[in-house]
Amino acid sequence: MSAQATYEFKAEIKQLLDILVHSLYTEREIFLRELVSNASDALDKLRITAADSETDEAPLEIRIEADKDAKTLTISDNGIGMTEAELVENIGTIAHSGSASFLKAMQEAGNKADGIIGRFGVGFYSVYMVAGSVRITTRSHREGATPVEWVSDGQGAYTIRELAGDEAAAVGRGTKIEVHLKDDMAEQFTDVEGLRHIIRKHSNFLSFPILVNGERANTVPALWREPKFQITKEQYAEFYSFLTYDTDEPLDTLHVSVDAPVQFNALCFIPEKSKDFMGFDREDWGFDLYVRRVLIQRQNKDLIPQYLMFARGVVDTEDLPLNISRETLQDNRLIRKINTTLTKQILSQLGKMAEDKDKYAKFWREHSRVFKAGYMDFVNRETFAGLLRFNSSSCETADELMSFEDYMARAKPDQKKIYFAFGPSREALKLNPHLELFRKKGVEVLYLFEPIDEFVMDALHTYKDYALTPAELAKPEDLSALPDVDTSEPEHAAQAPEKDALEALLVRFKTVLGEGVADVRATSRLTGSPCCLVNPDGHTTSSMDKIMRSMSHDNSVPKKVMELNPTHALIRNLADLNQADAQDPFVEQAARQLFESALLLEGYLTDPHALVGRVQDLLSKASGWYVKAK
């Protein structure tokens, strides 16, 4: 046995170690990830370089042993091991990476060593975040190698000695790191369940078994690294459960391996149920980012766009430039490339899912509210639009869904517009006076039920060569050439009043309503209702106007144009009354009632008291007329 020798580290160690221990890593548990990664590298190096006889003796594995009484944590591997010279070079020199040197040698020899994790040569020193002292014993795989012991308290010096006799005989191939924990760290890092949790969190997918006090901790394999044809549905479900803690199976699974423009593997799941409950858990999203099977960042929100936040998954790449602590990225250009590619892959998978209408309907019911936010993704605009689904006037129930393509297939000859209308429900939209002409002409209208739908349509503006057009803003002359599908006479149909009588009534309404309206005019857009309101600019829908006013906290009632239906019996009767007596109070009362009723339908009437009182007065008068008529 050689005499024990004490060495100073080969750098300005005391100051540098202080930086490494107190400033480099955000979480103390990271030290275990670093030591386990080093052990995995040692096993990989042996597997790559050693003869088969050296790896057949015992299974390659990493062992972690916690001793509460002794306040120690031991991490050991039966990998390549180190000689005394390698120990001095790799451990005694901070920022010298034995793995980086190994990789360089492999590359120069034309060999691949993709599984090697270490790059910076500082990970080992993270142990001093929790350690009072560290003892390493190691034996190189080389024939006749002498085992060596290394001991340091991390204060700037270390001792090395060769082992002999019984001590040497007790040391097998590989490396054992015995961590003597600081008093305030002992309880946390000798808790076996806690250690297993750390392993599953950071190092679960390393390719070698990791045993904590004799029980394997990393039981779920890195499926994204396996050939897709070898993986069963049950294995995907098990992995999904491990990743999300969801007891249900995923609705769909996407497994991709990409070589260009950036190399990465990914496993993506579409959950069956949404976690977006009333806007809660809005930050609980993102893909877990791995580099060479080691977790770098949980829920990285740069890997996918926010409108795909319902997706759960992992991305593993070997190309990312990490900072020295391997906790953050130096450059996000590669992440952006992964985002672009992964987004296209997920959208393509949703397109395949859409071929099964029932399955896609499940997806839409659960995730559409989040997905619709993709209207800002201009790069994938066409694909996104093709995945949108709507209820419409041609549907039998509110549960039926259809796409733009479905609408176009049923469109009238030469129709180059896709019409839509916003409302709180199908029942409300059936009462919408703006849709009467569409029903009469048999023109389908898509129904929008959520405020975000307005922004979607406004941002898309067109789909292929079809203009997305609000039914409320459609010009009656655009539909007038179409034949009537509904030829039945409306219940309140009448002959239009004479031109002079109608114009006089329009003037009377404008006088009565005054500043409450921008104008009063006749229209041909109505068939069953006496009147409706439209925005004077002809470009903004009522629903969008309400959204914008709500955002600016504007509670005022906007000035709108009131349109009257000349063929409605009520309007004809009012015109006759007004022509007979230009001061008849019933005409004024009816004008206000019709205006406030229209405001009520539009959602602008904030004080219904006057309307209710007027209705009661009108009913009182009408009941007297009705009794006499009887």
C-alpha positions as CSV (number, residue, x, y, z in Angstrom):
1,M,0.0,0.0,0.0
2,S,1.4,3.4,-0.9
3,A,1.5,6.1,1.7
4,Q,-1.4,8.4,2.1
5,A,-0.9,11.6,0.1
6,T,-2.6,14.9,0.6
7,Y,-3.2,17.2,-2.5
8,E,-4.4,20.6,-3.0
9,F,-7.0,21.0,-5.8
10,K,-5.7,22.2,-9.1
11,A,-7.6,25.4,-9.1
12,E,-8.4,28.3,-6.7
13,I,-10.6,25.7,-5.0
14,K,-11.9,27.2,-1.8
15,Q,-13.5,30.1,-3.6
16,L,-14.6,28.0,-6.6
17,L,-16.1,25.3,-4.4
18,D,-18.0,27.9,-2.5
19,I,-19.6,29.2,-5.7
20,L,-20.4,25.6,-6.8
21,V,-22.0,24.7,-3.5
22,H,-23.9,27.9,-2.8
23,S,-24.7,29.5,-6.2
24,L,-24.8,26.9,-9.0
25,Y,-27.8,24.7,-8.2
26,T,-31.3,25.8,-7.2
27,E,-32.3,22.6,-5.3
28,R,-30.1,20.6,-3.0
29,E,-31.6,17.3,-4.2
30,I,-29.9,17.9,-7.5
31,F,-26.6,16.4,-6.1
32,L,-28.2,13.0,-6.2
33,R,-29.1,13.4,-9.9
34,E,-25.5,14.4,-10.6
35,L,-23.9,11.5,-8.8
36,V,-26.4,9.0,-10.4
37,S,-25.6,10.5,-13.8
38,N,-21.9,10.0,-13.2
39,A,-22.6,6.4,-12.2
40,S,-24.6,5.9,-15.3
41,D,-21.8,7.3,-17.4
42,A,-19.3,4.9,-15.7
43,L,-21.6,2.0,-16.7
44,D,-22.0,3.2,-20.2
45,K,-18.2,3.6,-20.6
46,L,-17.7,0.0,-19.5
47,R,-20.4,-1.2,-21.9
48,I,-18.8,0.7,-24.8
49,T,-15.2,-0.1,-24.2
50,A,-14.8,-3.3,-22.1
51,A,-14.7,-6.9,-23.3
52,D,-17.9,-8.9,-23.0
53,S,-16.3,-11.0,-20.2
54,E,-16.1,-7.9,-18.0
55,T,-19.8,-7.0,-18.3
56,D,-21.1,-10.6,-18.0
57,E,-20.0,-11.1,-14.4
58,A,-22.9,-9.2,-12.8
59,P,-25.7,-7.0,-14.1
60,L,-24.7,-3.3,-14.6
61,E,-26.5,-1.3,-12.0
62,I,-26.5,1.6,-9.6
63,R,-27.0,1.1,-5.9
64,I,-28.0,3.7,-3.3
65,E,-27.9,2.8,0.4
66,A,-29.1,5.1,3.1
67,D,-28.1,4.7,6.8
68,K,-30.0,6.9,9.2
69,D,-28.0,6.0,12.2
70,A,-24.6,6.7,10.6
71,K,-26.0,9.7,8.7
72,T,-24.5,8.4,5.4
73,L,-25.7,8.0,1.9
74,T,-23.7,5.7,-0.4
75,I,-24.0,5.7,-4.2
76,S,-22.1,2.8,-6.0
77,D,-21.8,1.4,-9.5
78,N,-20.0,-1.5,-11.1
79,G,-18.9,0.5,-14.0
80,I,-15.5,1.4,-15.5
81,G,-13.9,2.6,-12.3
82,M,-10.8,4.8,-12.0
83,T,-7.0,4.4,-11.5
84,E,-5.2,6.7,-9.1
85,A,-4.1,9.0,-12.0
86,E,-7.7,9.2,-13.3
87,L,-9.0,9.9,-9.9
88,V,-6.6,12.8,-9.5
89,E,-7.4,14.1,-13.0
90,N,-11.2,13.7,-12.9
91,I,-12.0,14.4,-9.2
92,G,-9.0,16.4,-8.2
93,T,-9.4,18.9,-11.0
94,I,-12.6,20.9,-11.0
95,A,-14.2,21.4,-14.4
96,H,-12.3,18.6,-15.9
97,S,-14.9,16.2,-17.3
98,G,-13.8,12.6,-17.7
99,S,-16.9,12.0,-19.7
100,A,-16.1,14.9,-22.1
101,S,-12.6,13.5,-22.6
102,F,-14.1,10.0,-23.2
103,L,-16.5,11.4,-25.8
104,K,-13.7,13.2,-27.6
105,A,-11.7,10.0,-27.7
106,M,-14.7,8.0,-29.0
107,Q,-15.4,10.6,-31.7
108,E,-11.7,10.6,-32.8
109,A,-11.9,6.8,-33.1
110,G,-15.2,7.1,-35.1
111,N,-17.3,5.5,-32.4
112,K,-20.7,6.7,-31.0
113,A,-21.3,7.1,-27.3
114,D,-24.7,8.9,-27.2
115,G,-25.7,7.7,-23.8
116,I,-22.9,9.6,-22.0
117,I,-24.4,12.4,-19.8
118,G,-21.6,14.4,-18.2
119,R,-20.1,17.3,-20.0
120,F,-18.8,19.9,-17.5
121,G,-16.9,18.1,-14.8
122,V,-18.6,20.0,-11.9
123,G,-21.6,17.8,-11.1
124,F,-19.7,15.7,-8.5
125,Y,-19.0,18.8,-6.3
126,S,-22.7,19.4,-5.9
127,V,-22.4,16.7,-3.2
128,Y,-20.9,19.3,-0.9
129,M,-24.3,21.1,-0.7
130,V,-25.3,18.3,1.7
131,A,-22.0,16.6,2.7
132,G,-19.6,17.2,5.6
133,S,-17.1,14.9,4.0
134,V,-17.0,12.4,1.1
135,R,-15.1,9.1,0.7
136,I,-14.6,7.5,-2.7
137,T,-13.3,4.0,-3.3
138,T,-12.8,2.9,-6.8
139,R,-11.2,0.1,-8.8
140,S,-10.5,0.4,-12.6
141,H,-11.7,-2.3,-14.9
142,R,-8.2,-2.6,-16.2
143,E,-6.5,-5.9,-15.4
144,G,-4.5,-5.8,-12.2
145,A,-5.7,-2.3,-11.3
146,T,-5.2,-1.3,-7.6
147,P,-8.2,0.1,-5.7
148,V,-7.9,3.7,-4.5
149,E,-9.5,5.7,-1.8
150,W,-10.2,9.5,-2.1
151,V,-11.4,11.6,0.9
152,S,-12.2,15.3,1.2
153,D,-14.3,17.7,3.2
154,G,-14.5,20.0,0.2
155,Q,-12.5,22.7,1.9
156,G,-9.7,22.9,-0.6
157,A,-7.7,19.7,-0.2
158,Y,-8.1,15.9,-0.5
159,T,-6.2,12.7,0.4
160,I,-5.6,9.7,-1.8
161,R,-4.2,6.3,-0.8
162,E,-3.9,2.9,-2.5
163,L,-5.7,0.1,-0.8
164,A,-4.1,-3.3,-0.1
165,G,-4.9,-6.5,1.7
166,D,-8.4,-7.1,3.1
167,E,-9.4,-3.5,2.2
168,A,-8.4,-4.0,-1.4
169,A,-10.1,-7.4,-1.6
170,A,-13.4,-5.8,-0.5
171,V,-13.4,-3.4,-3.4
172,G,-14.8,-4.6,-6.7
173,R,-14.8,-3.0,-10.1
174,G,-16.5,0.4,-10.2
175,T,-16.9,3.3,-7.9
176,K,-18.5,3.8,-4.5
177,I,-19.2,7.3,-3.1
178,E,-19.9,7.4,0.6
179,V,-21.5,10.7,1.6
180,H,-21.3,11.8,5.3
181,L,-24.3,14.1,5.5
182,K,-24.4,17.4,7.4
183,D,-26.5,17.2,10.5
184,D,-29.3,19.3,9.0
185,M,-29.4,17.2,5.8
186,A,-29.3,13.7,7.4
187,E,-33.0,13.2,8.0
188,Q,-34.0,14.4,4.5
189,F,-31.5,12.4,2.5
190,T,-31.6,9.1,4.4
191,D,-35.4,8.9,4.0
192,V,-35.8,5.9,1.6
193,E,-39.1,7.0,0.1
194,G,-37.8,10.5,-0.3
195,L,-34.8,9.2,-2.2
196,R,-37.0,7.0,-4.5
197,H,-39.1,10.1,-5.2
198,I,-35.9,12.1,-6.2
199,I,-34.8,9.2,-8.5
200,R,-38.2,8.9,-10.1
201,K,-38.3,12.7,-10.6
202,H,-34.8,13.3,-12.1
203,S,-33.2,10.0,-13.1
204,N,-36.1,7.6,-13.7
205,F,-35.3,6.9,-17.3
206,L,-31.6,6.1,-17.1
207,S,-31.0,2.9,-18.9
208,F,-29.5,1.1,-15.9
209,P,-31.4,-0.2,-12.8
210,I,-31.2,2.1,-9.8
211,L,-31.7,0.3,-6.5
212,V,-32.5,2.2,-3.3
213,N,-31.9,0.1,-0.3
214,G,-32.2,-3.0,-2.5
215,E,-35.5,-2.0,-4.2
216,R,-35.5,-0.8,-7.8
217,A,-36.7,2.8,-8.0
218,N,-36.7,3.4,-11.8
219,T,-39.3,0.8,-12.9
220,V,-40.8,2.7,-15.9
221,P,-38.7,2.6,-19.1
222,A,-38.0,5.5,-21.4
223,L,-40.6,4.5,-23.9
224,W,-39.8,7.4,-26.2
225,R,-36.4,5.8,-26.9
226,E,-38.0,2.5,-27.9
227,P,-39.2,1.5,-31.4
228,K,-42.9,2.2,-31.7
229,F,-43.8,-1.2,-33.1
230,Q,-42.4,-2.9,-30.0
231,I,-44.6,-0.9,-27.5
232,T,-48.0,-2.1,-26.4
233,K,-51.0,0.0,-25.7
234,E,-50.8,-1.1,-22.0
235,Q,-47.2,0.2,-21.8
236,Y,-48.2,3.6,-23.2
237,A,-51.1,3.7,-20.6
238,E,-48.6,2.8,-17.8
239,F,-46.2,5.5,-18.9
240,Y,-49.1,8.0,-19.1
241,S,-50.2,7.2,-15.6
242,F,-46.7,7.6,-14.3
243,L,-46.3,11.0,-16.0
244,T,-49.7,12.5,-15.1
245,Y,-51.1,10.5,-12.2
246,D,-54.3,10.1,-14.3
247,T,-56.1,6.9,-13.7
248,D,-57.9,7.1,-17.0
249,E,-56.2,5.9,-20.2
250,P,-55.2,8.7,-22.7
251,L,-57.6,9.6,-25.5
252,D,-54.7,9.4,-28.0
253,T,-51.0,8.9,-28.1
254,L,-48.3,10.4,-30.3
255,H,-44.8,8.9,-30.4
256,V,-42.3,10.8,-32.7
257,S,-38.6,10.5,-33.5
258,V,-37.3,13.5,-35.4
259,D,-33.9,13.9,-37.1
260,A,-34.2,17.3,-38.7
261,P,-34.2,20.2,-38.3
262,V,-33.3,19.2,-34.7
263,Q,-32.9,15.6,-33.4
264,F,-35.3,14.7,-30.6
265,N,-37.7,12.0,-29.4
266,A,-41.1,12.8,-27.9
267,L,-44.0,11.1,-26.4
268,C,-47.3,13.0,-26.3
269,F,-50.6,12.2,-24.8
270,I,-54.1,13.7,-25.2
271,P,-55.9,13.2,-21.9
272,E,-59.5,12.1,-22.0
273,K,-60.6,14.7,-19.4
274,S,-59.6,18.4,-19.3
275,K,-57.8,19.8,-16.2
276,D,-58.9,23.3,-17.1
277,F,-61.6,23.6,-14.6
278,M,-63.0,27.2,-14.6
279,G,-59.5,28.5,-15.4
280,F,-57.7,26.9,-12.5
281,D,-54.4,25.0,-13.0
282,R,-53.7,27.3,-16.0
283,E,-50.0,27.1,-15.1
284,D,-50.0,23.3,-14.8
285,W,-48.9,22.5,-18.4
286,G,-45.8,22.1,-20.5
287,F,-43.7,19.1,-21.6
288,D,-41.0,17.6,-19.4
289,L,-37.6,18.2,-21.0
290,Y,-34.9,15.5,-20.8
291,V,-31.4,15.6,-22.2
292,R,-30.0,12.1,-22.6
293,R,-32.7,10.7,-20.4
294,V,-32.0,13.0,-17.5
295,L,-34.7,15.5,-16.5
296,I,-33.6,19.1,-17.1
297,Q,-36.9,20.9,-16.6
298,R,-40.4,19.9,-15.7
299,Q,-43.3,21.5,-17.6
300,N,-41.2,23.5,-20.0
301,K,-43.7,25.9,-21.6
302,D,-41.5,26.7,-24.6
303,L,-41.8,23.3,-26.1
304,I,-45.5,23.6,-27.2
305,P,-47.8,26.6,-27.8
306,Q,-50.2,27.5,-25.0
307,Y,-53.3,26.5,-27.0
308,L,-52.0,22.9,-26.9
309,M,-51.6,23.0,-23.2
310,F,-54.0,20.1,-22.8
311,A,-51.3,17.8,-24.1
312,R,-49.0,16.0,-21.7
313,G,-45.7,14.5,-22.6
314,V,-41.9,14.4,-22.7
315,V,-39.2,15.6,-25.1
316,D,-35.7,14.1,-25.0
317,T,-32.8,15.5,-27.1
318,E,-29.1,15.3,-27.1
319,D,-28.5,18.6,-28.9
320,L,-29.5,21.3,-26.3
321,P,-26.7,23.6,-25.1
322,L,-27.3,23.6,-21.3
323,N,-25.7,25.9,-18.7
324,I,-23.2,24.4,-16.4
325,S,-25.7,23.4,-13.8
326,R,-27.8,21.6,-16.4
327,E,-30.9,23.2,-15.1
328,T,-31.5,25.9,-17.7
329,L,-30.8,26.4,-21.4
330,Q,-28.1,28.6,-22.9
331,D,-29.9,29.1,-26.2
332,N,-33.6,28.8,-27.1
333,R,-33.2,28.5,-30.9
334,L,-33.2,24.7,-30.7
335,I,-36.2,24.8,-28.4
336,R,-38.1,27.0,-30.9
337,K,-37.3,24.5,-33.6
338,I,-38.6,21.6,-31.5
339,N,-41.7,23.7,-30.7
340,T,-42.3,24.3,-34.4
341,T,-41.9,20.6,-35.3
342,L,-43.8,19.2,-32.3
343,T,-46.7,21.6,-32.9
344,K,-47.1,20.4,-36.5
345,Q,-46.9,16.8,-35.3
346,I,-49.6,17.3,-32.7
347,L,-51.9,19.1,-35.1
348,S,-51.4,16.3,-37.7
349,Q,-52.3,13.7,-35.0
350,L,-55.5,15.7,-34.2
351,G,-56.3,15.6,-37.9
352,K,-56.0,11.8,-37.9
353,M,-58.1,11.7,-34.8
354,A,-60.8,13.8,-36.5
355,E,-61.4,10.9,-39.0
356,D,-63.2,9.2,-36.1
357,K,-66.0,11.6,-35.4
358,D,-67.1,10.2,-32.1
359,K,-63.5,10.2,-30.8
360,Y,-62.9,13.7,-32.0
361,A,-66.2,14.8,-30.4
362,K,-64.8,13.7,-27.1
363,F,-61.7,15.7,-27.6
364,W,-63.7,18.7,-28.7
365,R,-66.0,18.6,-25.7
366,E,-63.1,18.5,-23.3
367,H,-60.4,20.6,-24.9
368,S,-61.9,23.0,-27.4
369,R,-62.0,26.0,-25.1
370,V,-58.2,25.9,-24.8
371,F,-57.6,24.8,-28.4
372,K,-59.5,27.7,-29.9
373,A,-56.8,30.0,-28.6
374,G,-54.8,28.8,-31.5
375,Y,-56.3,31.4,-33.7
376,M,-53.1,33.4,-33.2
377,D,-51.0,30.7,-34.7
378,F,-50.6,32.2,-38.1
379,V,-48.0,29.6,-39.2
380,N,-50.5,26.7,-38.8
381,R,-53.5,28.8,-39.6
382,E,-55.0,26.5,-42.3
383,T,-54.4,23.3,-40.3
384,F,-55.9,24.9,-37.2
385,A,-59.0,26.1,-39.0
386,G,-59.6,22.6,-40.5
387,L,-59.7,21.2,-36.9
388,L,-62.4,23.6,-35.7
389,R,-65.8,22.3,-35.0
390,F,-69.2,24.0,-34.7
391,N,-72.9,23.4,-34.1
392,S,-75.1,24.9,-36.8
393,S,-78.6,25.6,-38.0
394,S,-78.6,22.3,-39.9
395,C,-77.9,20.2,-36.8
396,E,-80.7,18.4,-35.0
397,T,-79.2,18.8,-31.5
398,A,-76.6,21.0,-29.7
399,D,-74.2,18.0,-29.5
400,E,-73.7,17.7,-33.2
401,L,-70.5,19.1,-34.7
402,M,-69.3,20.0,-38.1
403,S,-66.3,21.5,-39.8
404,F,-65.8,24.2,-42.3
405,E,-65.4,21.4,-44.9
406,D,-68.8,20.0,-43.9
407,Y,-70.3,23.4,-44.3
408,M,-68.7,24.0,-47.7
409,A,-70.0,20.6,-49.0
410,R,-73.6,21.7,-48.3
411,A,-73.2,25.3,-49.4
412,K,-75.5,26.7,-52.1
413,P,-74.2,26.8,-55.7
414,D,-71.9,29.9,-56.1
415,Q,-72.0,30.6,-52.4
416,K,-68.6,31.8,-51.3
417,K,-69.4,32.8,-47.8
418,I,-69.5,30.9,-44.6
419,Y,-72.1,32.5,-42.4
420,F,-72.1,32.4,-38.6
421,A,-74.0,33.9,-35.6
422,F,-73.2,34.2,-31.9
423,G,-75.7,33.4,-29.2
424,P,-75.8,31.9,-25.7
425,S,-77.7,28.8,-26.9
426,R,-79.5,27.2,-29.9
427,E,-82.8,28.4,-28.5
428,A,-81.6,32.0,-28.3
429,L,-80.3,31.8,-31.9
430,K,-83.6,30.4,-33.1
431,L,-85.2,33.7,-31.9
432,N,-82.5,35.8,-33.5
433,P,-84.3,38.0,-36.1
434,H,-81.1,38.3,-38.1
435,L,-81.3,34.6,-39.0
436,E,-84.9,34.7,-40.4
437,L,-83.9,35.3,-43.9
438,F,-81.3,32.5,-43.8
439,R,-84.0,30.1,-42.7
440,K,-86.2,31.3,-45.5
441,K,-83.5,30.7,-48.1
442,G,-82.2,27.5,-46.6
443,V,-78.7,28.9,-46.0
444,E,-76.8,27.2,-43.2
445,V,-75.4,29.3,-40.3
446,L,-72.7,28.2,-37.9
447,Y,-73.6,28.7,-34.3
448,L,-71.0,30.3,-31.9
449,F,-71.6,29.9,-28.2
450,E,-68.4,31.2,-26.6
451,P,-66.9,34.7,-26.7
452,I,-63.6,33.3,-28.0
453,D,-65.4,32.1,-31.1
454,E,-65.8,35.7,-32.2
455,F,-62.0,36.3,-32.0
456,V,-61.4,33.0,-33.9
457,M,-63.6,34.1,-36.8
458,D,-62.3,37.6,-36.8
459,A,-58.6,36.4,-36.9
460,L,-59.2,33.7,-39.6
461,H,-61.3,36.0,-41.7
462,T,-61.4,33.4,-44.5
463,Y,-61.2,29.6,-44.9
464,K,-59.8,28.6,-48.3
465,D,-61.7,30.8,-50.7
466,Y,-64.7,31.3,-48.4
467,A,-65.2,34.5,-46.5
468,L,-66.2,34.1,-42.9
469,T,-69.2,36.4,-42.6
470,P,-71.4,37.3,-39.6
471,A,-75.0,36.6,-40.5
472,E,-75.9,39.9,-38.7
473,L,-73.8,41.8,-41.2
474,A,-74.9,40.0,-44.3
475,K,-76.6,42.1,-46.9
476,P,-80.1,41.0,-47.8
477,E,-79.4,41.5,-51.5
478,D,-76.6,38.8,-51.2
479,L,-79.3,36.3,-50.5
480,S,-82.2,37.7,-52.5
481,A,-81.3,35.8,-55.6
482,L,-81.6,32.4,-53.9
483,P,-85.0,30.6,-54.1
484,D,-87.1,30.4,-51.0
485,V,-86.9,27.1,-49.2
486,D,-89.6,28.1,-46.6
487,T,-92.5,29.3,-48.7
488,S,-95.1,29.3,-45.8
489,E,-96.5,32.7,-45.0
490,P,-95.3,34.2,-41.7
491,E,-98.1,34.3,-39.1
492,H,-98.0,38.1,-39.0
493,A,-97.5,38.7,-42.7
494,A,-99.2,41.7,-44.3
495,Q,-99.0,43.9,-47.3
496,A,-96.4,46.6,-47.0
497,P,-97.8,50.0,-46.3
498,E,-97.8,52.7,-49.0
499,K,-94.4,54.4,-49.4
500,D,-95.5,57.7,-47.9
501,A,-97.1,56.0,-44.9
502,L,-94.0,53.9,-44.3
503,E,-91.6,56.9,-44.6
504,A,-93.8,58.9,-42.2
505,L,-93.7,56.0,-39.7
506,L,-89.9,55.8,-39.9
507,V,-89.7,59.6,-39.2
508,R,-92.1,59.2,-36.2
509,F,-90.0,56.4,-34.7
510,K,-86.8,58.4,-35.2
511,T,-88.5,61.4,-33.5
512,V,-89.7,59.3,-30.5
513,L,-86.5,57.4,-30.0
514,G,-84.3,60.5,-30.6
515,E,-80.7,60.0,-29.5
516,G,-81.3,56.4,-28.6
517,V,-80.9,55.3,-32.2
518,A,-78.5,56.2,-35.0
519,D,-81.2,55.8,-37.6
520,V,-84.5,54.1,-38.4
521,R,-85.0,52.4,-41.7
522,A,-86.9,49.7,-43.5
523,T,-85.3,46.3,-44.2
524,S,-85.9,43.2,-46.2
525,R,-83.8,41.0,-43.9
526,L,-86.8,40.1,-41.6
527,T,-89.6,37.7,-42.3
528,G,-91.2,36.9,-38.9
529,S,-90.1,39.8,-36.6
530,P,-91.3,43.4,-36.7
531,C,-87.8,44.9,-36.1
532,C,-84.2,44.4,-35.3
533,L,-81.1,46.4,-34.4
534,V,-77.8,46.6,-36.4
535,N,-74.5,48.3,-35.9
536,P,-74.3,51.5,-38.0
537,D,-70.7,50.8,-39.1
538,G,-71.7,47.5,-40.8
539,H,-68.5,45.8,-39.7
540,T,-68.8,45.0,-36.0
541,T,-71.3,42.4,-34.7
542,S,-73.3,43.0,-31.6
543,S,-71.6,40.2,-29.7
544,M,-68.1,41.6,-30.5
545,D,-69.2,45.1,-29.6
546,K,-70.4,43.8,-26.2
547,I,-67.1,41.9,-25.6
548,M,-65.0,45.0,-26.4
549,R,-67.2,47.2,-24.2
550,S,-66.9,44.7,-21.4
551,M,-63.1,44.8,-21.7
552,S,-63.1,48.6,-21.4
553,H,-65.7,48.6,-18.6
554,D,-68.1,50.6,-20.8
555,N,-71.7,50.0,-19.6
556,S,-73.4,52.5,-21.9
557,V,-75.9,51.4,-24.5
558,P,-74.5,51.8,-28.0
559,K,-76.4,53.7,-30.7
560,K,-77.7,51.3,-33.3
561,V,-79.8,51.5,-36.4
562,M,-83.3,50.2,-35.9
563,E,-84.7,48.3,-38.9
564,L,-88.4,47.8,-39.4
565,N,-90.1,44.9,-41.3
566,P,-92.7,46.6,-43.6
567,T,-94.4,43.3,-44.3
568,H,-95.1,42.6,-40.6
569,A,-98.8,43.2,-39.6
570,L,-97.7,45.3,-36.6
571,I,-95.7,47.7,-38.7
572,R,-98.5,47.9,-41.2
573,N,-101.0,48.7,-38.5
574,L,-98.7,51.3,-36.9
575,A,-98.2,53.0,-40.3
576,D,-102.0,53.2,-40.8
577,L,-102.5,54.6,-37.2
578,N,-99.8,57.2,-37.7
579,Q,-101.2,58.2,-41.1
580,A,-104.6,58.7,-39.5
581,D,-103.2,60.6,-36.5
582,A,-99.6,61.8,-36.5
583,Q,-99.9,62.3,-32.7
584,D,-101.5,59.0,-31.7
585,P,-99.9,58.0,-28.4
586,F,-100.2,54.3,-29.1
587,V,-97.6,54.7,-31.9
588,E,-95.1,56.3,-29.5
589,Q,-95.8,53.6,-26.9
590,A,-95.3,50.9,-29.5
591,A,-92.1,52.5,-30.8
592,R,-90.5,52.5,-27.4
593,Q,-91.7,48.9,-26.7
594,L,-90.3,47.6,-29.9
595,F,-87.0,49.4,-29.3
596,E,-86.6,48.1,-25.8
597,S,-87.6,44.6,-26.8
598,A,-84.9,44.6,-29.5
599,L,-82.4,45.9,-26.8
600,L,-83.5,43.0,-24.6
601,L,-82.8,40.5,-27.3
602,E,-79.4,42.1,-28.0
603,G,-78.5,41.9,-24.3
604,Y,-78.3,45.7,-23.8
605,L,-81.4,46.4,-21.7
606,T,-80.1,47.1,-18.2
607,D,-83.4,48.4,-16.7
608,P,-86.5,46.4,-17.7
609,H,-88.9,48.3,-15.4
610,A,-90.3,50.7,-18.1
611,L,-90.7,47.8,-20.5
612,V,-92.6,45.7,-18.0
613,G,-94.9,48.5,-17.1
614,R,-95.5,49.3,-20.7
615,V,-96.3,45.6,-21.5
616,Q,-98.8,45.5,-18.6
617,D,-100.5,48.7,-19.9
618,L,-100.7,47.3,-23.5
619,L,-102.2,44.1,-22.2
620,S,-104.8,46.0,-20.2
621,K,-105.8,47.9,-23.3
622,A,-105.6,44.8,-25.6
623,S,-107.7,42.7,-23.2
624,G,-110.5,45.3,-23.4
625,W,-110.4,45.3,-27.2
626,Y,-110.3,41.6,-27.2
627,V,-113.4,41.2,-24.9
628,K,-115.4,43.6,-27.1
629,A,-114.3,41.7,-30.2
630,K,-115.4,38.5,-28.6
